[in-house]
Amino acid sequence: MLWSACAALVVLGAAYVLRPLFGRAEGTPDLEFGAETRRDLLLRRKTALDRILSDLEFEFKMGRLSQSDYRQLEAEHKAEAAAVVRELKGQNAAEISDQALEAEIAGRKAELFGPEREPAMQKAPASGTPPVPPARCPFCGAEVIPGKKYCADCGRRLR
C-alpha cells in the first residue's frame, strides 16, 4: 500500500513538472519571439533553390542525370526560383521608403508638439546662443556621440 502511494506521488509530481512541456499556457500570445517572417521564408527558399540548381548541374556533369531529365528539372526549379524572386521584389517595393518614414515622423512630432513648437531637446539653450550642429566623423560622415573616442559606425578613432 505504501509503495502504491509513493508511486502515485511520483507520477503526479512528474505530470506537474512536465505539464508546461506538453500544453500551452493560457494567455500566451500566438506569435513567438524570433518567428520567421514571409521574407525570411522566401530568402531561405531562394537559397535552397540555388543549391538544388547547382546540385542538378553537378549530377548532370557527373553523368547521373540524362539531358532530358536535367532540362526538365532545371526548368521547373528555375521557374520556382523566378517566382520567389518576383515575390521578394514585390515585398521590397512595398517597404516604406526612408523619405516616407521621415515624413511620418515629422507628422507625428507636429501632432505631439504642435507645428509651431519643436521638442524641448532641440530648442536653443536659454542663453540665446544657436544650437551647435552635431559633430561628424571625418571618415564616414556619421553623427558622432559627444565624448566618444571612436565612431559608432565605422569604429575609427576620432581626432
C-alpha positions in Angstrom: 0.0 0.0 0.0 2.8 2.4 0.8 4.5 1.6 -2.4 1.5 2.4 -4.5 1.0 5.7 -2.7 4.7 6.7 -3.3 4.4 5.6 -7.0 1.2 7.8 -7.3 3.0 10.7 -5.8 5.9 10.3 -8.2 3.6 10.1 -11.2 1.6 13.2 -10.0 4.9 15.1 -9.4 6.3 14.2 -12.8 3.0 15.2 -14.5 3.1 18.5 -12.7 6.7 19.2 -13.7 6.3 18.1 -17.3 2.9 19.8 -17.9 4.4 23.0 -19.4 6.2 21.0 -22.0 3.1 19.4 -23.4 0.5 22.0 -23.1 0.2 25.7 -24.0 -0.4 28.0 -21.1 -3.4 30.3 -21.2 -2.9 33.8 -22.2 0.3 33.2 -24.2 0.5 35.0 -27.5 0.3 33.1 -30.7 3.3 34.9 -32.1 6.7 33.6 -30.9 9.8 35.7 -30.4 12.0 35.4 -33.4 9.2 34.0 -35.6 10.2 33.9 -39.2 8.6 36.5 -41.5 7.4 35.8 -45.0 10.6 37.4 -46.3 12.8 35.1 -44.2 11.0 32.1 -45.6 11.4 33.4 -49.2 15.1 34.0 -48.7 15.6 30.5 -47.3 13.6 29.0 -50.2 15.7 31.0 -52.7 18.9 29.7 -51.1 17.6 26.2 -51.2 16.6 26.5 -54.9 20.1 27.9 -55.7 21.6 24.8 -54.1 19.2 22.5 -55.9 20.1 24.0 -59.2 23.9 23.7 -58.6 23.4 20.1 -57.4 21.4 19.3 -60.6 24.2 20.7 -62.7 26.8 18.7 -60.8 24.7 15.5 -61.2 24.3 16.1 -64.9 28.0 16.8 -65.4 28.8 13.6 -63.5 26.6 11.6 -65.8 24.0 10.7 -63.2 21.2 12.5 -65.0 20.1 12.3 -68.6 20.0 15.5 -70.6 16.2 15.4 -70.8 15.7 14.9 -67.1 18.2 17.6 -66.4 16.5 20.1 -68.7 13.1 19.3 -67.2 14.2 19.6 -63.6 16.2 22.7 -64.3 13.2 24.4 -65.9 10.9 23.5 -63.0 13.3 24.8 -60.4 14.2 27.9 -62.3 10.5 28.8 -62.7 10.0 28.4 -59.0 13.1 30.5 -58.2 11.8 33.2 -60.6 8.5 33.2 -58.7 10.3 33.6 -55.4 12.5 36.4 -56.7 9.4 38.2 -58.1 7.7 37.9 -54.7 10.8 39.2 -52.9 11.0 42.2 -55.3 7.3 42.9 -54.7 8.0 43.0 -50.9 10.9 45.3 -51.4 8.7 47.7 -53.4 6.1 47.6 -50.7 8.5 48.6 -47.9 8.3 52.1 -46.7 11.0 54.4 -48.1 13.2 56.5 -45.9 11.6 59.7 -47.1 8.1 58.5 -46.4 9.2 57.3 -42.9 10.8 60.7 -42.2 7.6 62.5 -43.3 5.5 60.3 -41.0 7.9 61.0 -38.1 7.6 64.7 -38.7 3.8 64.5 -38.8 3.8 62.7 -35.5 6.1 65.3 -34.0 3.8 68.0 -35.2 0.8 66.2 -33.6 2.6 65.8 -30.3 4.3 69.2 -30.0 2.3 71.3 -32.4 3.5 72.7 -35.7 5.0 75.9 -34.2 6.9 74.1 -31.4 9.8 71.7 -31.6 10.6 69.2 -28.9 12.4 70.7 -25.9 15.5 68.7 -26.7 16.0 70.5 -30.0 15.4 74.0 -28.7 18.2 76.5 -28.4 19.8 76.9 -25.0 18.3 79.6 -22.7 21.3 81.8 -23.2 20.1 82.7 -26.7 23.0 81.0 -28.5 22.1 78.9 -31.5 22.3 75.1 -31.1 25.6 73.6 -32.1 25.3 71.3 -35.2 26.2 67.7 -34.4 29.8 66.6 -34.9 30.5 64.3 -37.8 33.1 61.5 -38.3 35.8 62.7 -40.7 36.0 59.2 -42.2 32.4 58.1 -42.7 30.4 61.2 -42.1 28.2 59.7 -39.4 27.0 61.7 -36.5 29.4 61.4 -33.5 28.2 60.9 -30.0 29.8 63.7 -27.8 32.6 62.5 -25.6 33.3 59.3 -27.5 36.8 58.4 -28.8 35.6 56.1 -31.6 33.0 56.4 -34.3 29.9 54.2 -33.6 29.5 53.5 -37.3 33.0 52.8 -38.7 34.9 52.2 -35.5 37.8 54.5 -36.3 39.5 56.7 -33.7 38.2 60.2 -33.7 40.7 63.1 -33.6 
